[in-house]
Amino acid sequence: MNRHRPIPLVAVLLATVALIGACNASSGPLGSVPIASASPEPSVAQGSPDATPSDEPSTTPSDEPSGSTDPEASVTPTPSSSGTTILRAYFWLGGLPGSAGPVAVLRTIPATKTVATAAVTALLAGPTAAETGRAITTQIPSGTQVLGLSIDKSVATINLSAEFVGSGDSAAVRTRQAEVTYTLTQFPTVKSVIFQIEGVQLGDAVTRTTYIAFLPDIWVDRPAFNAAIGNPAHVTGNENVFEATFRMSILDASGKVIADVMVMGTCGTGCLETCGTGCRGTFDTTIPYTVSKGQYGILRAYNPSAKDGTPESIRDYRVWLTP
């Protein structure tokens, strides 16, 4: 779906070099434009679907969905089953140092084979007002458009309009790249991303690892923000904390702590002697809890300080709790 609009290419190149070239050594200088894909964007594997709370209509406005509280009630494993599919868009969750970073939110869209384009389109639409009220924002400038997207041998090449690099400093532009990269690599068959601006390649292919410095100390990838957490809750992500040990709590709708457990990360292969000192390890944990009815609550990841146990690197995710 390539579109070309009149814009001075030299201006785009100058903006790109100024904002990216000097600060993104891993991406390198502007390179040649890759050969466009001869076929439309192929279907890509979506991986396991995210669970969502039921959203049956209610005559009474409420912060809680009505109807069934079964988190699987509105999950659509395949687009053809109900005409919709669930995708992730990765925005930015604000917070104190050590807790701010990328966050996944869910979007329900009409069924489509071009789910990668749909996911980026959802990202460019920005967070909802409710999400913004919970410190979720985006660095991507309004007006940014997808001019083309192709996927070949696990590499997604995305062509974006000049607005993407038209304002902000280098850190802001790299944050935008991180949002797009995490959104595209949610699909298991997309491993890396090549950026183009108005058809001009912006550095080398990047991966999630390229933007690892943008992650909080404790990063939860599943569940997504506002998603159903299951019972027991199943939580996965990665960490970089002292001795690879931290804690997770679940708070109910009233703010009461109904579960609190210690979690141990792997600290990463080959990093056993440097745990918590620069290497990130993964974690995969389950947390049982008890609630009397379905409700929104908080999944809280935090790291007790070695000095006095004061919670640090606190990161809260709004989630749907199930009896």
C-alpha positions, 0 to 999 in steps of 0.5 A: 500500500505504498503512497508517495507524497511530495516532500523534500527528500534531502530534508528527510535525510538531514533530519534522519541523520541529525536525530539517529545517526550520531546516537544509534551506533547499532543501526549504522548510517543511512543505507540503500533502499531494500528491494520491495517485496514482490508480494503483499504482506504475508500472513504471520503467526500470532502466537497464543492469544491474550485473554480478555474480560467479557465486554457484554453491553450493560445498561449501567455504566461501570468500570467492570465488564458485565456478563460472564467473568470467564476470561476466555469468553471473548478470546478469538483464537482464529480470526475466522471464528467471529470476524475479529482478532486481538492484537497488541500495540506497545506504548510507553508506561510512565513511572519513576526511574527503573519502572518506566518503559514499554507496555503492551495493550490489546486492540480488537480489530476486524479479521484480516490477514495483514495483522502486522499492518493492523498492529502498527496502524493501531499503534499509530492511532495512539493510546485511548483516553482511559489509557492516557489517564493511567500514564500510558503515552506514545512518542510517535508524532500524530500524523505518522503514516504507514506507507508500506510494510513487507515481511521476508525471511522473518524481517519486517521492512516498514516504510513510514512517513517523514512525521516519524522523525520530524520532531523530537530529539534522538532519544524520542526517535529511538523510543518511537522505533522501540514502540514499532519494533516491539509491536511488530515482533509480537508475531513469532515469525517476525524477528527483526525490523528495518525502518524506512522513512519515505523509502530511505532506509534508516540504519540496519535491521533492529530487534527487541535487544537493540532497545533493551536499555528502554526496559524497566528493571522488572518488565512484564510482557504477559499479561498485557495492560487491562488483560485478564490475568487468569487464576492462578495468574500466569506472568512472564517477562524479564528482569535485571535486579540484584540476585535476580530476585524480586516480588509480585503482588496482586491487589483487588479492586479496593486496593487490598493486597490479596497475594504477594510472592517472591519471583526468581529470574534466570538472569540469562544464559552465561550471566550467572556471575553478573546477576542483577549487574547488567544482564537481563534474565527471564521469568515465568511464574504463577500466582494464586489468589482469591476474589469473590467476583470478577473485577479489575485489580492491579498486578504490581512488580517491585524490588525490595531494597537491599537496605531496608526492604522499601519497595523500589522499581514499582510497576503497576499493571491494571488487570482483570481478576477472575474467581 
